[in-house]
Amino acid sequence: MSGHSKWATTKHKKAAIDAKRGKLFARLIKNIEVAGRVGGPDPAGNPTLYDAIQKAKKNSVPADNIERALKRASGAEAGGADYINITYEAYAPGGVAVLIECLTDNRNRSATEVRLAVERNGGRMADMGSVQRLFNRKGVVEVDAKGDNPADELSVMEATLDANAEEVRDDGDVITVLSEPNDLVAVRRAVQEAGFDYEKAEVNFIPTFTETIPDIETARKLFKVLDALEDLDDVQDVFSNEDISDEILAALDEE
């Protein structure tokens, strides 16, 4: 898997303590609103909404914020926007392929902000489809491997086999299960029925191959682009295919 998995894990751990906490909350709330409008405001009958709520709770979003998002989704409370999903494609320093998923109420604003974030930091925008073909869309369930009831790779594999899990691997703090997007809910339910806690259950873009980052300077330039994109309010997710050694990541952490 790409080094971006390590980067995403680092960002996740920092999210609760750094200045980006508010942006994270806003993204999670936005996901709840959109999921509720598309599939209905009852999480019992809307698995996408259920997972969006669980992700918000795991990231310590206050319960009243979640409740207000559900009310806006149902129309019981005014104030919600009409969001649309847009995916942009780019290349970052080191030849790294980048997919940028936005949830926005202003297409022109998002396009301009994404382009500036990429080009001002040494990247370039790509033609539609040229980057996305380098990724597969997969269901991703991350099972807690370090908590009160830690999972192990074999147990999770046995629990999710009948749910059509395609790959199960040990990523340290979590056991990651990959599946086809349509099997995501079945895999997540299989994990829950086995008594394991899951960190997230969502559909992500998984790279089909990775670009090795040769040195720390290239890594710095790459993360400058990724940081600039993740700072944008309209950006929900950033997927990339870099492979960065533990030594380079450790050196960056010391800076």
C-alpha positions as CSV (number, residue, x, y, z in Angstrom):
1,M,0.0,0.0,0.0
2,S,1.0,3.6,-0.5
3,G,2.8,5.7,2.0
4,H,-0.3,7.9,2.0
5,S,-1.9,5.3,4.3
6,K,0.8,6.3,6.9
7,W,0.2,10.0,6.2
8,A,-3.5,9.6,6.6
9,T,-3.0,7.8,9.9
10,T,-0.8,10.5,11.1
11,K,-3.3,13.2,10.1
12,H,-6.1,11.2,11.8
13,K,-4.2,11.0,15.1
14,K,-3.4,14.7,15.0
15,A,-6.9,15.8,14.1
16,A,-8.2,15.8,17.7
17,I,-5.4,18.1,19.0
18,D,-4.4,20.5,16.2
19,A,-5.9,23.6,14.6
20,K,-7.6,21.5,11.9
21,R,-10.1,20.0,14.3
22,G,-12.8,22.4,13.2
23,K,-12.3,21.6,9.5
24,L,-12.5,17.9,10.3
25,F,-15.8,18.4,12.2
26,A,-17.3,20.4,9.3
27,R,-16.4,17.7,6.8
28,L,-17.9,15.0,8.9
29,I,-21.1,17.0,9.5
30,K,-21.3,17.7,5.7
31,N,-21.1,14.0,5.0
32,I,-24.0,13.3,7.4
33,E,-26.2,15.9,5.8
34,V,-25.6,14.6,2.3
35,A,-26.0,10.9,3.3
36,G,-29.2,11.8,5.0
37,R,-30.6,13.6,2.0
38,V,-29.7,11.0,-0.5
39,G,-30.7,7.9,1.4
40,G,-33.1,9.2,4.1
41,P,-32.5,10.6,7.6
42,D,-33.0,7.2,9.4
43,P,-29.6,5.5,10.0
44,A,-31.3,2.2,10.6
45,G,-32.3,2.1,6.9
46,N,-29.4,4.1,5.5
47,P,-26.1,2.3,5.9
48,T,-24.1,5.2,4.4
49,L,-25.6,7.6,7.0
50,Y,-25.0,5.1,9.7
51,D,-21.3,4.9,8.9
52,A,-21.1,8.7,8.5
53,I,-22.5,9.1,12.0
54,Q,-20.2,6.5,13.5
55,K,-17.2,8.2,11.9
56,A,-18.3,11.5,13.4
57,K,-18.7,10.0,16.8
58,K,-15.3,8.3,16.7
59,N,-13.8,11.7,15.9
60,S,-15.5,13.3,18.9
61,V,-18.0,15.4,17.0
62,P,-20.5,16.7,19.6
63,A,-23.8,14.9,19.7
64,D,-25.8,18.1,19.2
65,N,-23.9,18.9,16.0
66,I,-24.8,15.5,14.7
67,E,-28.4,15.9,15.7
68,R,-28.7,19.3,13.9
69,A,-27.1,17.8,10.8
70,L,-29.8,15.1,10.8
71,K,-32.5,17.7,11.2
72,R,-31.2,19.6,8.2
73,A,-31.0,16.5,6.2
74,S,-34.6,15.7,6.9
75,G,-35.8,19.3,6.3
76,A,-36.8,19.7,9.9
77,E,-34.3,22.5,10.4
78,A,-33.3,25.1,7.8
79,G,-29.8,26.0,6.8
80,G,-28.5,23.1,4.8
81,A,-26.9,23.7,1.4
82,D,-27.3,21.8,-1.9
83,Y,-23.9,20.0,-2.1
84,I,-22.6,18.2,-5.2
85,N,-19.7,15.8,-5.4
86,I,-16.8,16.7,-7.7
87,T,-13.5,14.8,-8.2
88,Y,-10.4,16.6,-9.5
89,E,-7.3,15.0,-10.7
90,A,-3.7,16.2,-10.4
91,Y,0.0,15.2,-10.3
92,A,2.1,16.3,-7.3
93,P,6.0,16.5,-7.1
94,G,7.7,13.1,-7.6
95,G,5.1,12.1,-10.2
96,V,2.6,11.2,-7.5
97,A,-1.0,10.8,-8.7
98,V,-3.6,12.7,-6.7
99,L,-7.4,12.4,-6.6
100,I,-9.2,15.2,-4.8
101,E,-12.9,14.6,-3.8
102,C,-14.9,17.7,-3.1
103,L,-18.3,18.2,-1.6
104,T,-19.4,21.7,-2.5
105,D,-22.2,24.2,-3.1
106,N,-20.1,26.2,-5.5
107,R,-18.4,24.3,-8.4
108,N,-16.5,27.4,-9.7
109,R,-15.1,28.2,-6.2
110,S,-13.9,24.6,-5.7
111,A,-12.3,24.4,-9.1
112,T,-10.4,27.6,-8.6
113,E,-9.2,26.8,-5.1
114,V,-8.1,23.3,-6.0
115,R,-6.2,24.5,-9.0
116,L,-4.4,27.2,-7.0
117,A,-3.5,24.8,-4.2
118,V,-2.0,22.4,-6.7
119,E,-0.2,24.8,-9.0
120,R,1.2,27.2,-6.4
121,N,2.8,24.3,-4.6
122,G,4.6,22.6,-7.5
123,G,1.9,20.3,-8.9
124,R,-0.2,20.3,-12.0
125,M,-3.8,19.6,-12.8
126,A,-4.4,16.5,-14.9
127,D,-6.9,15.7,-17.7
128,M,-10.1,14.0,-16.5
129,G,-9.6,10.3,-16.2
130,S,-5.9,10.2,-16.6
131,V,-5.3,9.9,-12.8
132,Q,-8.5,8.1,-11.8
133,R,-7.6,5.1,-14.0
134,L,-4.6,4.5,-11.7
135,F,-6.9,3.8,-8.8
136,N,-9.6,1.2,-7.9
137,R,-12.6,2.2,-5.9
138,K,-12.9,-0.2,-2.9
139,G,-14.8,-0.6,0.3
140,V,-12.4,-0.1,3.2
141,V,-13.1,-1.2,6.8
142,E,-10.5,-0.6,9.4
143,V,-10.8,-2.8,12.5
144,D,-9.3,-1.7,15.8
145,A,-6.2,-3.8,16.6
146,K,-5.1,-2.0,19.7
147,G,-8.1,-1.2,21.9
148,D,-10.0,-3.1,24.6
149,N,-11.0,-5.9,22.2
150,P,-8.1,-5.9,19.7
151,A,-8.6,-7.8,16.5
152,D,-6.0,-9.9,14.7
153,E,-5.6,-10.6,11.0
154,L,-6.8,-14.2,11.1
155,S,-9.9,-13.5,13.2
156,V,-11.0,-10.7,11.0
157,M,-10.3,-12.8,7.9
158,E,-12.5,-15.6,9.3
159,A,-15.3,-13.2,10.3
160,T,-15.5,-11.5,6.9
161,L,-14.9,-14.4,4.5
162,D,-18.6,-15.0,3.8
163,A,-19.1,-11.2,3.4
164,N,-16.9,-11.3,0.2
165,A,-13.8,-9.6,1.7
166,E,-11.1,-9.4,-0.9
167,E,-8.1,-8.7,1.2
168,V,-7.3,-8.5,4.9
169,R,-4.0,-7.1,6.1
170,D,-2.4,-6.0,9.4
171,D,-1.5,-2.3,9.2
172,G,-0.4,-2.0,12.8
173,D,-3.0,-0.1,14.8
174,V,-5.8,-1.4,12.5
175,I,-6.6,-4.5,10.5
176,T,-7.7,-3.3,7.1
177,V,-10.3,-5.1,5.0
178,L,-10.8,-4.4,1.3
179,S,-13.9,-5.3,-0.6
180,E,-16.0,-4.3,-3.6
181,P,-17.9,-1.1,-2.8
182,N,-21.2,-3.0,-2.9
183,D,-20.0,-5.4,-0.2
184,L,-18.9,-2.7,2.2
185,V,-21.9,-2.8,4.4
186,A,-21.8,-6.7,4.6
187,V,-18.2,-6.6,5.7
188,R,-18.8,-3.9,8.3
189,R,-21.7,-5.9,9.7
190,A,-19.7,-9.1,9.8
191,V,-17.0,-7.2,11.8
192,Q,-19.6,-6.0,14.2
193,E,-21.2,-9.4,14.6
194,A,-17.8,-10.9,15.4
195,G,-17.6,-8.4,18.3
196,F,-14.9,-6.2,16.9
197,D,-14.9,-2.4,17.0
198,Y,-14.2,-0.7,13.6
199,E,-12.5,2.6,13.1
200,K,-14.1,3.5,9.8
201,A,-16.2,1.9,7.0
202,E,-16.2,3.9,3.7
203,V,-15.5,3.7,0.0
204,N,-12.0,4.9,-0.9
205,F,-9.7,5.1,-3.9
206,I,-6.9,2.5,-3.7
207,P,-3.9,3.0,-6.0
208,T,-3.1,0.1,-8.4
209,F,0.7,1.0,-8.1
210,T,2.8,3.4,-6.1
211,E,5.4,6.0,-6.9
212,T,8.5,5.7,-4.7
213,I,9.6,9.0,-3.2
214,P,13.4,9.1,-3.4
215,D,14.4,11.7,-0.9
216,I,13.2,14.0,1.9
217,E,13.1,17.1,-0.3
218,T,10.6,15.5,-2.7
219,A,8.6,14.3,0.3
220,R,8.4,17.9,1.6
221,K,7.2,19.2,-1.7
222,L,4.6,16.4,-2.0
223,F,3.2,17.1,1.5
224,K,3.1,20.8,0.7
225,V,0.6,20.0,-2.0
226,L,-1.4,17.5,0.1
227,D,-1.5,20.0,3.0
228,A,-2.7,22.8,0.8
229,L,-5.5,20.6,-0.6
230,E,-6.6,19.3,2.8
231,D,-6.8,22.9,4.1
232,L,-9.6,23.7,1.6
233,D,-13.1,23.7,3.1
234,D,-14.6,22.0,0.0
235,V,-12.2,19.1,0.0
236,Q,-13.5,16.0,1.7
237,D,-10.7,13.4,0.8
238,V,-7.4,13.4,-0.9
239,F,-6.0,10.1,-2.3
240,S,-2.5,9.7,-3.6
241,N,-0.1,6.9,-4.6
242,E,3.2,7.8,-3.0
243,D,5.4,5.2,-1.3
244,I,7.6,6.8,1.3
245,S,10.1,4.9,3.4
246,D,9.9,4.9,7.2
247,E,13.2,6.6,7.4
248,I,12.0,9.6,5.4
249,L,8.8,9.8,7.3
250,A,10.7,9.7,10.6
251,A,13.0,12.5,9.4
252,L,9.9,14.6,8.5
253,D,8.4,14.0,11.9
254,E,11.5,15.4,13.6
255,E,11.3,18.7,11.6
